[in-house]
Amino acid sequence: MKKYNIAIVGIGAVGKEMVRLLKKRAFPVESLKILARSERTEQIDGESYQVVVASPEAFEGVDYAFFAGTEGAAGASTILGWAAVERGCTVIDNGNDFRMDPRVPLVVPEVNADALDGHQGFIANPNCSTIIALTVLGPLHKAAGLRRFVASTYQAVSGSGSAAVTELEEQTRAWVNGEPLVANQYAHPIAFNVLPQIGGLKGDNPGVTSEELKMEQETHKILGDDSIRIFATCARVPVFNGHSESINAEFDQPLSVAEATEILRNAPGVRVVDDMSANQYPLPADASGEEDVLAGRIRIDPSAENGLALWIAGDNVWKGAALNAIQIAETLISKQ
């Protein structure tokens, strides 16, 4: 089997999971180079990794570069991404800078792998909540034609990085000890709270945040259909890892619960967890550390024509970021 020279840019929460997943999935790695702002040694699962300073020259001889978009590397692709492509490297970017660039495919491999055909060396990872939603909605769209959906997301603090995870831990301890809850990562304490704002205000609709706008714009690009009507409300919840989403979807063709369940049981990257009588449904705690997106609470939504409601959960750092990026590379290799 051919092996490949790999670079990871950024060694924060997502970058570290990329290292773990490359090993877990037995990705054909010839060499692994970790790039960041400063030279140092990082420990991951007891193994030492030498980190070198990111520069255009560092991509010489690299086959695939994963831009993790964390640890100050958010925006790194704007400086180094195309320079890496010019050196023969294929860039897979987890950041937001090029997702809507017409030169750059935006890919969830289970949904639109064909978008990789004829790529120009630069591929974008969608936003975490978009990936998790479309892994489930994609196969339903293929079967019945997605016309509209409303999504309410319940997003874990790991989506903000390791500092937010630490802050939730510290606030929880402070609450138990009767101490003040100090908020640095968010505008308000996140422990025992729900914050109905992720991202800044953006777009033509007053009050809509950048995170909510991403789901609309990215879904249109990934599914290749701007006519799908989408509205999202994104909230941060005191969960360490794993995003949950409530989705109400409307289709061109009717789908029964049994039909939708069968489609999802056979869909790659999806695991159906749906037995209310046994208290079985998708939980972020169960989705954390899982490669599949969990789908359940599948039921008819009588408030819409051909309406279907679902509850889904996925690991936002894995499938929502690191895993999806690695799957893009695996798909490219399989197409060679």
Beta strands, then each sheet from edge to edge (+ up, - down):
strand 1: 4-9
strand 2: 29-36
strand 3: 40-44
strand 4: 47-53
strand 5: 64-67
strand 6: 90-93
strand 7: 122-124
strand 8: 146-155
strand 9: 229-236
strand 10: 243-251
strand 11: 270-272
strand 12: 293-300
strand 13: 307-314
sheet 1: 3+ 4- 2- 1- 5- 6- 7-
sheet 2: 9+ 8+ 10- 13+ 12- 11-
end
